[in-house]
Amino acid sequence: MLTALVAAVLVLGVAAFALNRTDEAPAAGPSAQARIAPPEETPAAPAPTTPPPAVSPTATAQPTPTAPDPGPTKGAGTFTVAPADAKAVGRGTIRRYRVEVEDGINIDAPSAAAQIHGILGDPRGWTNDHKNGFQLVASGAYDFTVKIASPATVDKICGASGLDTHGEVNCNVGNQVLVNSKRWNTGSPQFSGPIEEYRALIVNHEVGHRIGHGHETCPGPGKPAPAMMQQIYGLKGCAPNAWPYSADGTYLGGPAVP
């Protein structure tokens, strides 16, 4: 009986050992998830890009040219004499003149006198005839004045001598050259060029009358308009010009106007 019991125990032990080996056997190698290498990712094709719409360049706004200020239409009626003297320019008859600027029209008298002296002494001016000269003075005896005045004052002084300047133009009366401040400040629609050139035309035209020149007209299409032409009323095919003479000394005249 003992022998049979031992045998039974041995059988049970063997069975248990076999069972334990089956339950505890390690899995063969790493888990499936660990062993499978992830597939190489194929880079996604880039999405087609649409070029941005062409942008038209934005036009840069250009500033509108500011029209020159014509200044007041009426001044104080009184004048300031420019405190300026200069050596005589030219030869022959030397005419002494002074410059006066009406008060209240915002034009500097010394600056205006310097410009007028430069115009009358320019080689293209009346001194080129070798018969006439000019001297700017501030005091003492003088032959004529150059007065820059408002349109209303020019009309009044010129009108007293029977000349109608209608608020627009200049005149030469008695011993006075009257320069309309509107023209001094703005030039003329007929004259393309710097304002300094138009000022030269005013002075040369009116002083031309003082030394005996009458009005002239266009000598031909494309030619320089004479300084003695009333260019503000139209050029008649001529080119704008401020000077009586060219740089080489040629007189830039035209047919006389009756």
C-alpha positions in Angstrom: 0.0 0.0 0.0 2.8 2.3 0.8 4.4 1.5 -2.5 1.2 2.3 -4.3 0.9 5.6 -2.5 4.5 6.6 -3.4 3.8 5.7 -7.0 0.7 7.9 -7.1 2.6 10.8 -5.6 5.4 10.5 -8.2 2.8 10.4 -11.0 1.1 13.5 -9.7 4.5 15.3 -9.4 5.5 14.5 -12.9 2.1 15.8 -14.2 2.5 19.0 -12.2 6.1 19.5 -13.4 4.9 19.0 -17.0 2.0 21.5 -16.5 4.4 24.1 -15.0 6.8 23.9 -17.9 3.9 24.4 -20.3 2.5 27.5 -18.4 5.9 29.2 -17.8 7.4 28.7 -21.3 8.6 32.1 -22.5 7.1 33.5 -25.6 9.3 33.0 -28.6 11.2 36.2 -29.1 9.9 39.7 -28.7 6.3 40.6 -29.2 4.9 40.9 -32.7 4.4 44.6 -32.3 8.0 45.1 -31.3 9.5 43.0 -34.0 7.7 44.5 -37.0 9.5 47.5 -38.3 7.3 50.3 -39.1 6.9 50.8 -42.9 9.0 53.6 -44.4 6.8 56.6 -44.8 6.6 57.8 -48.4 6.9 61.6 -48.4 3.6 63.1 -49.3 3.7 64.9 -52.7 3.7 68.6 -52.1 0.4 70.2 -52.7 0.4 72.2 -55.9 1.1 75.8 -55.2 -0.8 78.5 -56.9 1.4 81.5 -57.6 0.0 84.6 -55.9 -1.9 86.9 -58.1 0.2 89.6 -59.7 0.0 92.8 -57.8 -0.1 95.8 -59.9 2.3 98.5 -58.7 0.5 101.1 -56.8 0.7 104.4 -58.6 2.5 107.0 -56.5 0.5 110.1 -56.2 2.4 113.0 -57.6 2.0 116.3 -55.8 0.0 118.8 -57.8 2.2 121.8 -58.6 1.3 124.7 -56.5 0.4 127.8 -58.6 2.5 130.8 -57.7 0.9 133.3 -55.3 0.0 136.5 -57.2 0.0 138.4 -54.0 -2.5 141.1 -52.9 -4.5 142.9 -55.5 -4.2 146.1 -53.6 -1.3 147.4 -51.5 -0.9 150.4 -49.1 -0.3 153.0 -51.8 2.9 154.0 -50.2 6.4 152.9 -51.3 9.7 151.9 -49.7 12.9 152.9 -51.6 15.3 150.0 -51.8 18.4 151.0 -49.7 20.8 149.8 -52.5 23.6 151.4 -54.6 25.7 149.9 -57.3 28.4 150.8 -59.8 27.2 151.9 -63.2 26.9 149.3 -65.9 27.3 149.9 -69.6 28.7 152.9 -71.4 27.4 156.0 -73.1 24.5 157.7 -71.5 24.3 156.5 -67.9 20.8 156.7 -66.5 20.5 156.7 -62.7 17.5 154.9 -61.3 16.1 153.8 -58.0 13.8 150.9 -57.1 10.7 151.3 -55.0 8.3 148.6 -53.7 4.8 149.3 -52.6 4.2 148.6 -49.0 1.9 145.7 -48.1 2.6 143.5 -51.2 5.1 141.1 -49.5 8.0 141.8 -51.9 11.4 142.5 -50.4 12.8 145.9 -51.8 16.6 145.1 -51.5 16.1 141.7 -53.1 14.1 143.2 -56.0 16.7 146.0 -56.5 19.5 143.4 -56.7 17.6 141.4 -59.4 16.9 144.5 -61.4 20.5 145.7 -61.2 21.5 142.2 -62.5 19.0 142.4 -65.4 20.2 145.8 -66.6 23.8 144.8 -66.3 23.5 141.5 -68.1 25.5 141.3 -71.4 22.3 140.3 -73.2 20.6 143.5 -72.0 20.5 147.1 -73.3 24.1 147.8 -72.4 25.0 145.7 -75.4 24.3 148.6 -77.7 27.3 150.4 -76.2 25.1 153.5 -76.0 23.3 153.1 -72.8 24.2 152.5 -69.2 22.4 152.3 -65.9 23.3 152.9 -62.2 21.2 151.9 -59.2 21.0 154.5 -56.5 19.2 154.8 -53.2 19.4 158.6 -52.8 20.3 161.8 -54.7 19.3 162.7 -58.2 17.8 160.0 -60.5 16.4 159.8 -64.0 13.7 157.2 -63.4 12.2 154.8 -60.9 11.3 151.2 -61.2 8.2 150.7 -59.0 6.8 147.3 -58.2 3.2 147.8 -57.2 -0.1 146.0 -56.8 -2.4 145.7 -59.8 -4.8 148.3 -58.3 -1.9 150.8 -57.8 -0.5 150.1 -61.3 -3.9 150.7 -62.7 -4.3 154.0 -60.8 -0.9 155.4 -61.8 -0.9 154.2 -65.4 -4.6 155.2 -65.8 -3.8 158.8 -64.8 -1.8 159.0 -68.0 -4.5 157.4 -70.1 -3.1 153.8 -70.1 -5.4 150.9 -69.4 -3.4 148.2 -67.6 -6.7 146.4 -66.5 -5.0 144.8 -63.5 -2.7 142.7 -65.5 0.1 144.4 -67.2 2.9 147.0 -66.7 3.5 150.4 -68.1 6.0 153.2 -68.5 4.8 156.7 -67.7 6.6 159.9 -67.0 9.8 159.0 -65.2 8.3 155.8 -63.8 8.5 152.2 -64.9 5.5 150.4 -63.3 5.8 146.7 -62.7 2.6 144.8 -61.8 3.3 142.7 -58.8 1.1 139.9 -60.2 3.3 139.6 -63.2 6.4 139.8 -61.0 5.2 137.0 -58.9 3.5 134.7 -61.4 5.0 135.4 -64.9 2.8 134.9 -67.9 0.9 131.9 -69.3 2.5 132.7 -72.7 6.0 132.5 -71.3 7.5 129.1 -70.5 10.5 129.5 -68.4 11.7 130.4 -64.9 10.1 133.4 -63.2 13.5 135.1 -63.2 13.5 135.2 -67.0 10.0 136.7 -67.1 11.1 139.4 -64.7 14.0 140.1 -67.0 11.5 140.5 -69.9 9.4 143.0 -67.9 12.4 145.2 -67.0 13.9 145.0 -70.5 10.6 145.8 -72.2 9.7 148.8 -70.1 13.3 150.2 -69.8 13.5 149.7 -73.6 10.7 152.2 -74.0 12.6 154.6 -71.8 15.6 154.6 -74.1 13.5 155.0 -77.2 12.3 151.6 -78.4 8.8 151.0 -79.6 6.9 147.8 -79.9 8.0 145.0 -82.2 6.4 141.8 -83.3 7.5 138.2 -84.2 10.1 138.1 -87.0 9.2 134.5 -88.0 8.0 131.1 -86.7 10.5 129.6 -84.2 12.6 132.7 -83.9 13.1 134.4 -80.5 10.4 136.8 -79.7 11.8 140.4 -79.4 12.0 141.8 -75.9 10.0 144.8 -77.3 7.1 142.4 -78.3 4.1 142.3 -76.0 4.6 138.6 -75.4 1.8 138.4 -72.8 -0.7 138.8 -75.6 0.6 135.8 -77.6 3.9 134.8 -79.3 2.6 134.5 -82.9 4.8 131.5 -83.6 8.0 132.9 -81.9 9.8 131.3 -79.0 9.7 133.1 -75.6 12.7 135.3 -75.0 13.5 137.9 -72.3 16.6 139.6 -73.8 17.2 142.3 -76.4 20.4 140.6 -77.5 21.7 137.1 -77.9 24.8 135.8 -76.1 26.9 136.6 -79.2 25.6 140.2 -79.4 23.0 139.9 -82.1 20.0 142.1 -81.7 16.9 140.0 -81.4 14.4 142.4 -82.9 11.4 142.1 -85.2 9.1 144.3 -87.4 8.0 147.5 -85.8 4.4 147.7 -84.6 2.7 150.9 -85.8 
